[in-house]
Amino acid sequence: MNIKKNQVFVELEVANWDNTDLSSSLIEICYSQKEYENDLIEVHQVVDLGKHKGKSKYLIIINITRDLDNLGDELDNPYIVKGP
């Protein structure tokens, strides 16, 4: 089994908590990091960076585990930018 592990840091800025569902935002952030069907994406930690100019800022730390021997289908993910 050939496993590749990676950690990604994503900044989340919330201007209005009345219009924001944190769990839905985390699910969307995780999905945005998934390139292959069998990728395992986990939220490692959510770090509160405090408020700046009235907006709450968070650092989302995501763990990505990929089995290079069993990738599954490549996803047509609009969030992933591929090279030329």
PyMOL CGO cylinders between C-alpha atoms (Angstrom):
from pymol import cmd
from pymol.cgo import CYLINDER

trace = [
    CYLINDER, 0.00, 0.00, 0.00, 1.46, 3.31, -1.13, 0.3, 1, 1, 1, 1, 1, 1,
    CYLINDER, 1.46, 3.31, -1.13, -0.05, 6.07, 1.07, 0.3, 1, 1, 1, 1, 1, 1,
    CYLINDER, -0.05, 6.07, 1.07, 0.53, 9.79, 0.60, 0.3, 1, 1, 1, 1, 1, 1,
    CYLINDER, 0.53, 9.79, 0.60, -0.43, 12.14, 3.45, 0.3, 1, 1, 1, 1, 1, 1,
    CYLINDER, -0.43, 12.14, 3.45, -0.70, 15.87, 3.12, 0.3, 1, 1, 1, 1, 1, 1,
    CYLINDER, -0.70, 15.87, 3.12, -1.89, 18.73, 5.30, 0.3, 1, 1, 1, 1, 1, 1,
    CYLINDER, -1.89, 18.73, 5.30, -3.59, 21.81, 3.89, 0.3, 1, 1, 1, 1, 1, 1,
    CYLINDER, -3.59, 21.81, 3.89, -4.35, 25.13, 5.59, 0.3, 1, 1, 1, 1, 1, 1,
    CYLINDER, -4.35, 25.13, 5.59, -7.44, 27.09, 4.54, 0.3, 1, 1, 1, 1, 1, 1,
    CYLINDER, -7.44, 27.09, 4.54, -8.46, 30.49, 5.91, 0.3, 1, 1, 1, 1, 1, 1,
    CYLINDER, -8.46, 30.49, 5.91, -12.17, 31.00, 6.57, 0.3, 1, 1, 1, 1, 1, 1,
    CYLINDER, -12.17, 31.00, 6.57, -13.57, 34.49, 7.10, 0.3, 1, 1, 1, 1, 1, 1,
    CYLINDER, -13.57, 34.49, 7.10, -17.10, 34.91, 8.47, 0.3, 1, 1, 1, 1, 1, 1,
    CYLINDER, -17.10, 34.91, 8.47, -18.74, 38.32, 8.18, 0.3, 1, 1, 1, 1, 1, 1,
    CYLINDER, -18.74, 38.32, 8.18, -22.19, 37.36, 9.49, 0.3, 1, 1, 1, 1, 1, 1,
    CYLINDER, -22.19, 37.36, 9.49, -22.90, 34.32, 11.68, 0.3, 1, 1, 1, 1, 1, 1,
    CYLINDER, -22.90, 34.32, 11.68, -26.65, 34.68, 11.00, 0.3, 1, 1, 1, 1, 1, 1,
    CYLINDER, -26.65, 34.68, 11.00, -26.01, 33.63, 7.39, 0.3, 1, 1, 1, 1, 1, 1,
    CYLINDER, -26.01, 33.63, 7.39, -23.27, 31.06, 8.08, 0.3, 1, 1, 1, 1, 1, 1,
    CYLINDER, -23.27, 31.06, 8.08, -23.48, 27.38, 9.03, 0.3, 1, 1, 1, 1, 1, 1,
    CYLINDER, -23.48, 27.38, 9.03, -20.01, 26.28, 10.18, 0.3, 1, 1, 1, 1, 1, 1,
    CYLINDER, -20.01, 26.28, 10.18, -20.60, 22.56, 9.57, 0.3, 1, 1, 1, 1, 1, 1,
    CYLINDER, -20.60, 22.56, 9.57, -21.76, 23.20, 5.98, 0.3, 1, 1, 1, 1, 1, 1,
    CYLINDER, -21.76, 23.20, 5.98, -18.76, 25.45, 5.40, 0.3, 1, 1, 1, 1, 1, 1,
    CYLINDER, -18.76, 25.45, 5.40, -16.38, 22.75, 6.68, 0.3, 1, 1, 1, 1, 1, 1,
    CYLINDER, -16.38, 22.75, 6.68, -18.00, 20.12, 4.44, 0.3, 1, 1, 1, 1, 1, 1,
    CYLINDER, -18.00, 20.12, 4.44, -17.59, 22.41, 1.43, 0.3, 1, 1, 1, 1, 1, 1,
    CYLINDER, -17.59, 22.41, 1.43, -13.95, 23.15, 2.33, 0.3, 1, 1, 1, 1, 1, 1,
    CYLINDER, -13.95, 23.15, 2.33, -13.23, 19.40, 2.63, 0.3, 1, 1, 1, 1, 1, 1,
    CYLINDER, -13.23, 19.40, 2.63, -14.92, 18.69, -0.71, 0.3, 1, 1, 1, 1, 1, 1,
    CYLINDER, -14.92, 18.69, -0.71, -12.87, 21.43, -2.35, 0.3, 1, 1, 1, 1, 1, 1,
    CYLINDER, -12.87, 21.43, -2.35, -9.68, 19.52, -1.43, 0.3, 1, 1, 1, 1, 1, 1,
    CYLINDER, -9.68, 19.52, -1.43, -10.78, 16.14, -2.84, 0.3, 1, 1, 1, 1, 1, 1,
    CYLINDER, -10.78, 16.14, -2.84, -9.19, 15.22, -6.18, 0.3, 1, 1, 1, 1, 1, 1,
    CYLINDER, -9.19, 15.22, -6.18, -9.88, 11.47, -6.35, 0.3, 1, 1, 1, 1, 1, 1,
    CYLINDER, -9.88, 11.47, -6.35, -12.89, 9.38, -5.36, 0.3, 1, 1, 1, 1, 1, 1,
    CYLINDER, -12.89, 9.38, -5.36, -11.01, 7.47, -2.64, 0.3, 1, 1, 1, 1, 1, 1,
    CYLINDER, -11.01, 7.47, -2.64, -9.28, 10.46, -1.02, 0.3, 1, 1, 1, 1, 1, 1,
    CYLINDER, -9.28, 10.46, -1.02, -9.85, 10.60, 2.73, 0.3, 1, 1, 1, 1, 1, 1,
    CYLINDER, -9.85, 10.60, 2.73, -10.33, 14.20, 3.87, 0.3, 1, 1, 1, 1, 1, 1,
    CYLINDER, -10.33, 14.20, 3.87, -10.51, 15.06, 7.58, 0.3, 1, 1, 1, 1, 1, 1,
    CYLINDER, -10.51, 15.06, 7.58, -10.71, 18.33, 9.47, 0.3, 1, 1, 1, 1, 1, 1,
    CYLINDER, -10.71, 18.33, 9.47, -7.76, 18.18, 11.84, 0.3, 1, 1, 1, 1, 1, 1,
    CYLINDER, -7.76, 18.18, 11.84, -8.33, 21.44, 13.69, 0.3, 1, 1, 1, 1, 1, 1,
    CYLINDER, -8.33, 21.44, 13.69, -10.22, 24.73, 13.55, 0.3, 1, 1, 1, 1, 1, 1,
    CYLINDER, -10.22, 24.73, 13.55, -8.18, 27.60, 14.98, 0.3, 1, 1, 1, 1, 1, 1,
    CYLINDER, -8.18, 27.60, 14.98, -9.91, 30.84, 15.95, 0.3, 1, 1, 1, 1, 1, 1,
    CYLINDER, -9.91, 30.84, 15.95, -7.70, 33.69, 14.73, 0.3, 1, 1, 1, 1, 1, 1,
    CYLINDER, -7.70, 33.69, 14.73, -9.97, 36.34, 16.28, 0.3, 1, 1, 1, 1, 1, 1,
    CYLINDER, -9.97, 36.34, 16.28, -11.79, 39.26, 14.69, 0.3, 1, 1, 1, 1, 1, 1,
    CYLINDER, -11.79, 39.26, 14.69, -10.40, 41.70, 12.18, 0.3, 1, 1, 1, 1, 1, 1,
    CYLINDER, -10.40, 41.70, 12.18, -12.45, 44.61, 10.84, 0.3, 1, 1, 1, 1, 1, 1,
    CYLINDER, -12.45, 44.61, 10.84, -15.63, 43.02, 12.24, 0.3, 1, 1, 1, 1, 1, 1,
    CYLINDER, -15.63, 43.02, 12.24, -15.07, 39.65, 10.57, 0.3, 1, 1, 1, 1, 1, 1,
    CYLINDER, -15.07, 39.65, 10.57, -14.29, 36.43, 12.41, 0.3, 1, 1, 1, 1, 1, 1,
    CYLINDER, -14.29, 36.43, 12.41, -11.23, 34.64, 11.00, 0.3, 1, 1, 1, 1, 1, 1,
    CYLINDER, -11.23, 34.64, 11.00, -10.45, 30.94, 11.32, 0.3, 1, 1, 1, 1, 1, 1,
    CYLINDER, -10.45, 30.94, 11.32, -7.65, 28.70, 10.13, 0.3, 1, 1, 1, 1, 1, 1,
    CYLINDER, -7.65, 28.70, 10.13, -8.93, 25.30, 9.01, 0.3, 1, 1, 1, 1, 1, 1,
    CYLINDER, -8.93, 25.30, 9.01, -6.30, 22.54, 9.08, 0.3, 1, 1, 1, 1, 1, 1,
    CYLINDER, -6.30, 22.54, 9.08, -7.19, 19.61, 6.84, 0.3, 1, 1, 1, 1, 1, 1,
    CYLINDER, -7.19, 19.61, 6.84, -5.53, 16.19, 6.58, 0.3, 1, 1, 1, 1, 1, 1,
    CYLINDER, -5.53, 16.19, 6.58, -5.60, 14.47, 3.19, 0.3, 1, 1, 1, 1, 1, 1,
    CYLINDER, -5.60, 14.47, 3.19, -4.80, 10.77, 2.91, 0.3, 1, 1, 1, 1, 1, 1,
    CYLINDER, -4.80, 10.77, 2.91, -4.44, 9.27, -0.57, 0.3, 1, 1, 1, 1, 1, 1,
    CYLINDER, -4.44, 9.27, -0.57, -3.82, 5.62, -1.44, 0.3, 1, 1, 1, 1, 1, 1,
    CYLINDER, -3.82, 5.62, -1.44, -1.72, 5.97, -4.59, 0.3, 1, 1, 1, 1, 1, 1,
    CYLINDER, -1.72, 5.97, -4.59, -2.40, 2.32, -5.49, 0.3, 1, 1, 1, 1, 1, 1,
    CYLINDER, -2.40, 2.32, -5.49, -6.17, 2.80, -5.32, 0.3, 1, 1, 1, 1, 1, 1,
    CYLINDER, -6.17, 2.80, -5.32, -7.03, 6.38, -6.29, 0.3, 1, 1, 1, 1, 1, 1,
    CYLINDER, -7.03, 6.38, -6.29, -10.50, 5.74, -7.66, 0.3, 1, 1, 1, 1, 1, 1,
    CYLINDER, -10.50, 5.74, -7.66, -11.91, 7.95, -10.37, 0.3, 1, 1, 1, 1, 1, 1,
    CYLINDER, -11.91, 7.95, -10.37, -10.55, 11.45, -10.78, 0.3, 1, 1, 1, 1, 1, 1,
    CYLINDER, -10.55, 11.45, -10.78, -13.22, 13.93, -9.72, 0.3, 1, 1, 1, 1, 1, 1,
    CYLINDER, -13.22, 13.93, -9.72, -14.29, 16.83, -11.90, 0.3, 1, 1, 1, 1, 1, 1,
    CYLINDER, -14.29, 16.83, -11.90, -13.77, 19.26, -9.04, 0.3, 1, 1, 1, 1, 1, 1,
    CYLINDER, -13.77, 19.26, -9.04, -14.24, 22.92, -10.02, 0.3, 1, 1, 1, 1, 1, 1,
    CYLINDER, -14.24, 22.92, -10.02, -12.14, 23.99, -7.01, 0.3, 1, 1, 1, 1, 1, 1,
    CYLINDER, -12.14, 23.99, -7.01, -9.00, 22.16, -8.20, 0.3, 1, 1, 1, 1, 1, 1,
    CYLINDER, -9.00, 22.16, -8.20, -6.85, 24.10, -10.67, 0.3, 1, 1, 1, 1, 1, 1,
    CYLINDER, -6.85, 24.10, -10.67, -4.84, 21.79, -12.92, 0.3, 1, 1, 1, 1, 1, 1,
    CYLINDER, -4.84, 21.79, -12.92, -1.65, 22.70, -14.71, 0.3, 1, 1, 1, 1, 1, 1,
    CYLINDER, -1.65, 22.70, -14.71, -1.48, 23.70, -18.39, 0.3, 1, 1, 1, 1, 1, 1,
]
cmd.load_cgo(trace, "trace")
